[in-house]
Amino acid sequence: GAGVSQTPSNKVTEKGKYVELRCDPISGHTALYWYRQSLGQGPEFLIYFQGTGAADDSGLPNDRFFAVRPEGSVSTLKIQRTERGDSAVYLCASSPSGTGHNEQFFGPGTRLTVL
Amino acid sequence: LAKTTQPISMDSYEGQEVNITCSHNNIATNDYITWYQQFPSQGPRFIIQGYKTKVTNEVASLFIPADRKSSTLSLPRVSLSDTAVYYCLVFNSGYALNFGKGTSLLVTP
């Protein structure tokens, strides 16, 4: 079956612009996670959705970042007034549920470059 | 979240067995140990998970001693395509994964 997909695969923007990154989880997965990975580092947690609601947004670095999942499936990560330090690979993952010790299935990521 | 410590890098030749040990001294009772693999330009991929003793699947084995303060990922007869970053994580239900820097494994002919 189809895995987690993310669009776009690459995004180049200018400092100060607004960007949206999209994640399509595996069908039926109720839990969805966003991570950010900088060069040479492991993925860093941003936000976790259980269904439509954000169960944990403690990883969002500041109020320029927010994410939505209005229908409990597709999610969009939105970054306002982008800064050069936001450049990273943004990874999305989904799992069948947020309970139990289910593995997370990751998408290929969106590489964001802020010039 | 329990902190994990693992080697930054390891080298191996093709056909050898590779063992990557991870320490997690403050693991909690309900925590599980899981390992992910990441190739360049791809998202991490689940390899194996366990709670105690030994777990084996078609890809690897995971050894966990009785005190659960460490674990060892064993990759039998590695090939060049096993070159990747391997992450050891300790996690509990309902929480996001806490990745460290992982172990960068380089397999050469």
Interface residues (C-beta under 8 A of the other chain):
Chain A: V4 Y33 Y35 G40 Q41 G42 P43 E44 F45 Y48 A55 D56 G59 L91 A93 G98 T99 G100 H101 E103 Q104 F105 F106 G107 P108 G109
Chain B: Y32 T34 S41 Q42 G43 P44 R45 F46 Q49 V85 Y87 F91 N92 S93 G94 Y95 A96 L97 N98 F99 G100 K101 G102
